[in-house]
Amino acid sequence: MTTTTAPASRSAHDVPRQSATSTRIGAGCGLAGIVLVSAGFALVASADAAFHAPDGDVLAYYSGAGLARTVSGGLVQVLGLLLILPFAAMLAARVATPGPAGEVLGPAARMAATVYVTISLAPGMSAGAAALWLAQSESADPGIVLALNDLRSLSYFVALMAYAAFLVTIGSAGLVSGRLAGWASWSAVVLGGALVASVPTATAGFADIVGLLGLVWVVVVSVALLRSPTGRTVPA
């Protein structure tokens, strides 16, 4: 009769750490993504197209916006949003340890980031682009332009919920695995929770402020990982 010896279960410390190159690629993408999103936003943003803006201001914005500048700014934002995906993938891989962090929380964070980017692009930015294109045609229907702008704005708020889920899950995974610094993990959880709480009062601007802090979090974490990609992430 033969016997087999079951392999011993591995602890979180037995899992090979992420390579410095992979960490730097993901962190660099995150940093570049936020820079591009900010630059694109600066080109196309206008309070006249906000969800609570008067209908006349919304129509005037879309009909008078420079087509080339606005489209260019939108494309820059699209590229920036897409670069957030490898950043999220890098963080999910970094916390990939046996147990909840690597098997549930990390993958959930990666999927939440994907949902955030997807909703931001379509219907979010796609609706805004359609409103711009229609408003500058001779047969523009004001009602359709306003509806597309509302779809763009509401998609942004829905996307923020997905981004909040990303922050909470990746922060929780960092706390469970010990693969993210304590300040990065706890701040992600707090910001994610604050973002969820702020969405119901989004028209007052609170969601915009917390969402901006969430993007700043990506910048700070990216810079920290670029400086120390394989260094110890938590105190001994």
GUNU-361664 format. One record per residue (C-alpha): residue in one letter; y, x, z. Coordinates in steps of 0.2 Angstrom, whole numbers, m for minus. Each point is the difference from the previous one (the first is absolute). Layout:
N
res / c2 / c1 / c3
A / Y / X / Z
...
# end
This chain:
236
res / c2 / c1 / c3
M / 0 / 0 / 0
T / 17 / 7 / m5
T / 16 / m3 / 9
T / 18 / 2 / m7
T / 15 / 4 / 10
A / 15 / m11 / m2
P / 16 / 9 / m4
A / 11 / 1 / 15
S / 15 / m11 / m1
R / 16 / 10 / m5
S / 15 / m1 / 11
A / 18 / m1 / m7
H / 2 / 18 / 3
D / m15 / 4 / m11
V / 7 / m8 / m16
P / 9 / 13 / m11
R / 18 / m1 / 0
Q / 10 / m4 / m15
S / 5 / 15 / m11
A / 18 / 6 / 1
T / 2 / m2 / m19
S / m5 / m19 / 1
T / 11 / m3 / 15
R / 15 / 9 / m9
I / m3 / m10 / m16
G / m1 / m17 / 9
A / 15 / 5 / 11
G / 10 / 6 / m15
C / m3 / m16 / m9
G / 6 / m11 / 15
L / 16 / 10 / 1
A / 3 / m1 / m19
G / m4 / m18 / 0
I / 13 / m5 / 13
V / 13 / 11 / m8
L / m3 / m9 / m17
V / m1 / m17 / 8
S / 17 / 4 / 8
A / 8 / 7 / m16
G / m6 / m15 / m10
F / 6 / m12 / 13
A / 17 / 8 / 0
L / 1 / m3 / m19
V / m5 / m19 / 0
A / 3 / m7 / 18
S / 13 / m13 / 2
A / 4 / m13 / 14
D / 4 / m12 / m14
A / m18 / m2 / m4
A / m6 / m2 / 18
F / m10 / m15 / 5
H / 14 / m9 / 9
A / 14 / 4 / m13
P / 9 / m14 / m8
D / m8 / m5 / m17
G / 16 / 4 / m9
D / m1 / 18 / 6
V / m18 / 2 / m4
L / 3 / m6 / m18
A / 15 / 11 / m2
Y / m10 / 15 / 6
Y / m14 / m2 / m12
S / 11 / m4 / m15
G / 12 / 14 / 3
A / m12 / 14 / 6
G / m1 / 15 / m12
L / m17 / m2 / m8
A / m3 / 19 / m2
R / 5 / 5 / 17
T / m9 / m15 / 9
V / m16 / 3 / m10
S / 1 / 19 / 3
G / 2 / m3 / 19
G / m14 / m12 / 0
L / m12 / 12 / m9
V / 5 / 13 / 13
Q / m5 / m12 / 14
V / m16 / m4 / m8
L / m5 / 19 / m1
G / 5 / 2 / 18
L / m10 / m15 / 6
L / m15 / 7 / m9
L / 1 / 17 / 8
I / m2 / m9 / 17
L / m18 / m3 / m4
P / m6 / 18 / 0
F / 10 / 2 / 16
A / m10 / m14 / 8
A / m16 / 6 / m7
M / 3 / 17 / 8
L / 3 / m7 / 17
A / m15 / m11 / m1
A / m11 / 15 / m5
R / 8 / 10 / 15
V / m6 / m13 / 13
A / m17 / m2 / m8
T / m11 / 3 / 16
P / m16 / m9 / 5
G / 4 / m17 / 7
P / 14 / m12 / m1
A / 14 / 12 / m6
G / m10 / 6 / m15
E / m10 / m15 / m4
V / 12 / m14 / 3
L / 18 / 5 / 4
G / 2 / 13 / m13
P / m7 / m10 / m15
A / 10 / m15 / 6
A / 16 / 11 / 0
R / m3 / 6 / m17
M / m3 / m18 / m7
A / 15 / m7 / 9
A / 11 / 14 / m8
T / m8 / m5 / m17
V / 5 / m18 / 3
Y / 17 / 4 / 5
V / 3 / 10 / m16
T / m8 / m13 / m11
I / 10 / m14 / 7
S / 16 / 10 / m1
L / m3 / 3 / m19
A / m7 / m17 / m5
P / 6 / m13 / 3
G / 14 / 9 / 9
M / 8 / 12 / m12
S / m7 / m8 / m15
A / 9 / m16 / 5
G / 16 / 9 / 1
A / m2 / 8 / m17
A / m4 / m17 / m8
A / 16 / m7 / 8
L / 10 / 14 / m6
W / m7 / m1 / m18
L / 2 / m19 / 0
A / 18 / 0 / 7
Q / 6 / 11 / m14
S / m7 / m11 / m14
E / 10 / m13 / m8
S / m12 / m14 / 5
A / 0 / 4 / 18
D / m5 / m14 / 12
P / 9 / 2 / 16
G / m14 / m9 / 10
I / m13 / 11 / m6
V / 10 / 16 / 3
L / 3 / m6 / 18
A / m18 / m4 / 3
L / m5 / 17 / m6
N / 12 / 8 / 12
D / m7 / m11 / 14
L / m17 / 6 / m5
R / 5 / 18 / 0
S / 8 / m2 / 18
L / m14 / m9 / 8
S / m13 / 12 / m8
Y / 10 / 14 / 9
F / m2 / m9 / 17
V / m19 / m3 / m3
A / m2 / 18 / m5
L / 8 / 5 / 17
M / m14 / m8 / 9
A / m13 / 11 / m10
Y / 11 / 15 / 4
A / 0 / m5 / 19
A / m19 / m1 / m1
F / m1 / 17 / m7
L / 11 / 7 / 14
V / m10 / m8 / 14
T / m17 / 5 / m7
I / 4 / 18 / m4
G / 8 / 2 / 16
S / m14 / m8 / 9
A / m12 / 11 / m10
G / 10 / 16 / 5
L / m1 / m5 / 19
V / m19 / m3 / m1
S / m4 / 15 / m10
G / 13 / 13 / 7
R / 3 / 5 / m18
L / 19 / m5 / 0
A / 13 / 6 / 12
G / 3 / m12 / 15
W / 18 / m3 / m5
A / m5 / m4 / m18
S / m14 / m12 / 5
W / 10 / m9 / 14
S / 15 / m2 / m11
A / m10 / m7 / m14
V / m7 / m13 / 11
V / 17 / m5 / 8
L / 8 / 0 / m17
G / m14 / m11 / m8
G / 1 / m12 / 15
A / 19 / m1 / m1
L / m1 / m3 / m19
V / m11 / m15 / 2
A / 12 / m7 / 13
S / 15 / 2 / m11
V / m6 / m8 / m16
P / 3 / m18 / 7
T / 18 / 5 / 2
A / 1 / 9 / m16
T / 15 / m8 / m7
A / 10 / 7 / 15
G / m4 / 18 / m6
F / m11 / 5 / 14
A / m15 / 2 / m11
D / 10 / 12 / m12
I / 5 / 11 / 15
V / m18 / 1 / 7
G / m7 / 2 / m18
L / 12 / 15 / m3
L / m6 / 8 / 16
G / m18 / m2 / m6
L / 5 / 10 / m16
V / 8 / 13 / 11
W / m16 / 1 / 9
V / m9 / 5 / m16
V / 13 / 14 / m2
V / m1 / 7 / 17
V / m19 / 0 / 0
S / 0 / 8 / m17
V / 11 / 14 / 5
A / m10 / 3 / 16
L / m16 / 1 / m10
L / 8 / 11 / m13
R / 5 / 12 / 13
S / m17 / 0 / 9
P / m14 / m7 / m11
T / m15 / 6 / 9
G / 8 / 4 / 17
R / m5 / m10 / 16
T / 7 / m18 / m1
V / m2 / m4 / 18
P / 2 / 9 / 16
A / m15 / 8 / 7
# end
